[in-house]
């Protein structure tokens, strides 16, 4: 009898330990997702004998990913992205993916009067000239010189573009597992590293006055059929992948929510235009349905006073709303 009671106590004890371990794993994973930098710093302070086990419990696949990236020199081993300063959207806030491609009815919605309206894109040669002048001017600015870059800013950004094109984020079935959500949330940090993120943030902060012109120029060169040689542009396929990332994933949308309102609105606006272009070219391979994303953006842009070309954006969005009516 006594032996049976001891066995029952031992069984209860093992169950308690298993339950405690499960709770610990959930807490560590959630804390790493919400506060990556603080979790990293806390784990680094643990004794060497304990640290590997805690890292494996908290985020085993992330550890492997970081070690692999460190081995190839893509990111430093002790790097983590800064803590988000905005709300991370929930899965219910992301737009649904539709397997349907653009139908003939949608294409017919583009009337002759629509075709006569000015395009959102500039002439590629004009846009290319403005972008070249912009990057050339950056090299002379004091805040850029503080980074002590070993090459011109344009070359640095072109190198970053190559890395991002090579390692695109997961844009479908993101929520199938926690690792994919976390990897998407830290995507830019994992691919281009902390120093380059700080450089991009500095440019976005210091050049806010030129951001609208810069965004329009980059959209123009990236969607044009032909551009002059040596033009600053993002390959259309890469632009499409990141547009879907920003529009339809928790990781992508959380990035935009951490940026200034102007940057977030313009990034969303041009992402919608790129997916629209993908539809017209039959290149919307992920089947993203943007119909539900247009009305909320119209409301946000109508409510803001930070955009100089506000009327142009609204006109373009209203045209898109006609082409992509809510189902």
Protein Blocks (a to p, Z undefined) as FASTA:
>chain_A
ZZmmmmmmmmmmmmmmmmmmmmmmmmmmmmmmmmmmlmmmmmmmpcfklmmmmmmmmomm
lmmmmmmmmmnomacfkbccdddfbdcddfklpccddfbdcdfklmmmpcfklmmpccfb
dcfklmmmmmmmmmmmmmmpmklmmnopabdfklmmmmmmmmmmmmccdfehklmpmklm
mmmmmmmmmmnommlmmmmmmmmmmmmmmmmmmmmmmmmmmmpmbdcehiacddfklmmm
mmmmmmmpfklmmmmmmpcfklmmmmmmmmmmmmmmmmmnopamnopafklmmmmmmmmm
mmpckbfklmmmmmmmmmmmmmmccZZ
